[in-house]
């Protein structure tokens, strides 16, 4: 990427990134965002992230991207993850231990059913 | 036909059926018939609800109460208690992964309602390592707008319009600060970001640097352009390794994209940022001590004036703002000062991030418009005080702040209202206290912190806080006198008047504010040698009621210091000399035989 010189350059990146984020939803069916702030990591987000990556590869699920983000404030329910599938309303889950991550992958990712007992928030942040 | 009053949705997914859903349903229907409820209670089977490991499960509407792990026996009890008597049967409710009881797990937490996110708008939304995602959320558009279309004076004008005040604690108007730095004469100027967040309980700056580092890079660059600086520093404490790592990455990518370094956005404006890591002294959060520390000097405050805007880093005009203040800048530039000023109230515009901690259900970071009441913040967003305890007070502003008692809980949170109550917003730490907290002990905690962190440069703070702590220690040990109380107040007032820097000038606040609102507690400690909250170790004893004790030995087994003795089926005894008042025995006694007493 070259240096940005103008608003037009910036707009191009914005649009292509927004398209990429969408693309990720079409060529990748969806994504799992793991909150990796200090609070999340202290609560075990690294183990959760590792478990998610392991379970996905174990089950041969290749159409889900795994990315990370910062803390969105609800440190009490860390580790938190957000699941976005296609155009569906995103869902944020709390207290996601490796075992709960497996439930979320089995039910939400594979069967499209929200794991209601772990939900802390639906919709955009 | 009578109208249906309740609908019970029972899960008939494969997992629940194999866990016994059919017999649960039969038992439910039989019990409903027994109580002639079959016409007003509708039972509906649904497909898998998703919580298979909790099955069989059912939800009773209209309330939406969720019961788990049912069998033919407990479902009868639910009919008798819930449907007939209207009482929720707690023991069969869904318990969350951490064991907390949630009546309605499907419903999201009210935590997010009432929040307005400006400074924390990207937290949890963008990948902190991806500059493209930041740009996709309008990142660096404010910088481009400033450099291409706005004069420095216009930037300052928008900031003044916005009413933004420093979020680090002192609350100085940001627009004015930028104006002073711009107007200051000097060939070289500096921009600093204060990320030496040290108040116990506050962690919004860390969260912003970890979750959205580019917002600080962008804002510092805007600041540099505005005041005419070419060099910036961010002073982060060493305790925040992840923040340092992510901010370094943000600096690298910003340079690659031309937002930092030589000829920013193709213009002749150049600016770069260097990271300085603080070794963990609380006083280095004070701006002049921080500047000394960057220079390689001992981290002690300087005399003000001159203010950093006139004579700061290496004697040059320096603009210094806190992380959260910077995080508000790009949205203000993009949407305008008036947009920002629509949030909040007169004198306190915009939003503030608070770190909720202590005796509150939803601990964490929240961003709310200024002027929201403490009650809304604690009870609605925070979810109230846990375990049915009563709210006693809220400590705001960390070691420089004070306690607001429960009777003022409807006070709107603004710089001015909290000041009237003898406390400050500070950096936004908010510690909730319930009836089990002793206010003398709380004051002692904060003073211990100040004594530990006083830099030692000026006598009132160095010696004065130490003497105050000694008095508080005497009081909590039952050795205090009425003269001590007077001395405590007098000393506190002197320290506030005579200390050199803001830390010393506010250090006695936690003591004075608790004395102001909880005088009776101080008196109880001194006159009656009693701790009303039963917290102070020397004034509290744990006793066993010989009548109630059945000699189950549970307490003796759990006591970490073997202070409890007694033989099986005989009343036990506690040796007060050995007992540390840890309370472990209180938790395990199932007969209510153990209690804390303060004479």
Interface residues (C-beta under 8 A of the other chain):
Chain A: X1 X2 X3 X4 X5 X6 X7 X10 X13 X14 X16 X17 X18 X20 X21 X33 X35 X36 X37 X38 X39 X41 X67 X68 X69 X70 X71 X72 X73 X74 X75 X76 X77 X80 X82 X95 X97 X100 X103 X107 X113 X114 X115 X116 X117 X118 X119 X120 X121 X122 X125
Chain B: X48 X49 X50 X51 X52 X53 X54 X66 X94 X96 X97 X98 X102 X105 X106 X108 X109 X111 X112 X115 X117 X120 X122 X123 X124 X125 X126 X127 X128 X129 X132 X133 X135 X136 X138 X140 X141 X144 X145 X148 X203 X206 X207 X208 X210 X211 X212 X240 X242 X243 X256 X257 X258 X259 X265 X266 X361 X362 X363 X364 X365 X366 X367
